[in-house]
């Protein structure tokens, strides 16, 4: 439904995670018996969790740990891991910088050129541990880095920018052509980021194997403040899921969508998947793990931009191991740990045995869902009142 925001100017109402709730089902399912798997071509994940391609979140050891726990860590090919032989030492410098100097230091550190031999080396290190390997790059570097990563044994290639479209106009450089690139690559290509039905459908028609949904919702991202761009994640996910379903109905080819960013608790993740997502890409929750290289800090992928940074370094602290964040036991009461347990329990509560069934959950608009009856929690700044 559209509303008038002024004379002859309509604006569509959009929704975020805090404005909706999921309705329990008439049938319930044992949480231990639900299927939470996610597939990209021949690559099948036990859990629908991807760790964001941020240098403070994913490096080789983290990607290996994530893979052994059933998820997928995405390594940033434009970042520190492919610029320096000892990336953790450089990440430690950024983590130790003061707030005033952090962005400037990040910009300086990223001036070191990417080394293609390190791309192959990092992919090989991950593959030697017998887990799936996924890497990410910006569109400008995809044609150059894609073949290198593929030849080294990479399983999934991600092409990611703030806003992605099939039809990009430029006269000063040759735009990245998504369709031919997907045809050349012999491994699944995930593309992002997108928030609208029309663009999602065009991207799928051009052969992508997965779609990242979200512009600016991440905790370390400042795109919405710097550029004013963004669509709340509930509406963005629903719209892109509709494009996926139409594409599948028309072609018989199913393209998973991944809600990327804006989820701080298990409840947010459950809502994202119930809204139509096949999985989630998460940064902050995994930045809080002992395995993450950032020591409780992480920063947006556009933070290093030399002229217009659209990310910042934030402190989230270290809350536990990666296994605790994913599977528990939870040592907090705010929904930030045992994310897989939360997903399984919610699926069972609405009567969904599979992700596809979960995507049909009844959803209600509920602006008071986080405040109703929570007066004491809010007053004492505990639980949902933090």
NORQUI-V839841 format. One record per backbone hydrogen bond with DSSP energy under -1.0 kcal/mol. CO is the residue of the C=O (numbers start at 1). NH is the residue of the N-H. Records with the same first field share a line. If there is no record, write none. Layout:
CO = NH + NH
This chain:
1 = 13
3 = 11
6 = 9
9 = 5
11 = 3
15 = 235
16 = 19
17 = 20
19 = 366
21 = 364
30 = 33
31 = 34
38 = 45
40 = 43
43 = 40
45 = 38
47 = 49
48 = 280
49 = 72
50 = 282
51 = 74
52 = 54
54 = 57 + 58
56 = 294
59 = 63
60 = 64
61 = 65
62 = 66
63 = 67
64 = 68
66 = 71
67 = 70
70 = 47
72 = 51
75 = 136
76 = 79
80 = 83 + 84
82 = 115
87 = 91
88 = 92
89 = 93
90 = 94
91 = 95
92 = 96
98 = 102
101 = 105
102 = 106
103 = 107
104 = 108
105 = 109
106 = 110
108 = 111
109 = 112
115 = 118 + 119
116 = 120
117 = 121
118 = 122
119 = 123
120 = 124
121 = 125
122 = 126
123 = 127
124 = 128
126 = 129
127 = 130
133 = 155 + 156
134 = 75
135 = 158
136 = 77
137 = 160
138 = 141
141 = 145
142 = 146
145 = 149
146 = 150
147 = 151
148 = 152
149 = 154
150 = 153
156 = 135
157 = 190
158 = 137
159 = 192
166 = 168
177 = 181
178 = 182
179 = 183
180 = 184
181 = 185
188 = 157
189 = 209
190 = 159
191 = 212
192 = 161
193 = 164
194 = 214
196 = 200
197 = 201
198 = 202
199 = 203
200 = 204
201 = 205
203 = 208
204 = 207
210 = 191
211 = 258
212 = 194
213 = 260
218 = 221
220 = 312
222 = 226
223 = 227
232 = 236
233 = 237
234 = 238
235 = 239
236 = 240
237 = 241
238 = 242
239 = 243
240 = 244
241 = 245
242 = 246
243 = 247
244 = 248
245 = 249
246 = 250
247 = 251
248 = 252
256 = 211
257 = 278
258 = 213
259 = 281
265 = 269
266 = 270
267 = 271
268 = 272
269 = 273
270 = 274
271 = 275
272 = 277
273 = 276
279 = 259
280 = 50
281 = 261
282 = 52
283 = 287
286 = 289
288 = 319 + 320
294 = 297
296 = 316 + 317
298 = 314
300 = 303
302 = 305 + 310
310 = 222
314 = 298
320 = 290
321 = 325
322 = 326
323 = 327
324 = 328 + 338
325 = 339
326 = 340
335 = 266
338 = 342
339 = 343
340 = 344
341 = 345
342 = 346
343 = 347
344 = 348
345 = 349
346 = 350
347 = 352
348 = 29
349 = 25
353 = 35
354 = 358
355 = 359
357 = 360
358 = 361
362 = 23
364 = 21
366 = 369
368 = 371 + 372
371 = 374
374 = 378
375 = 379
376 = 380
377 = 382
382 = 385
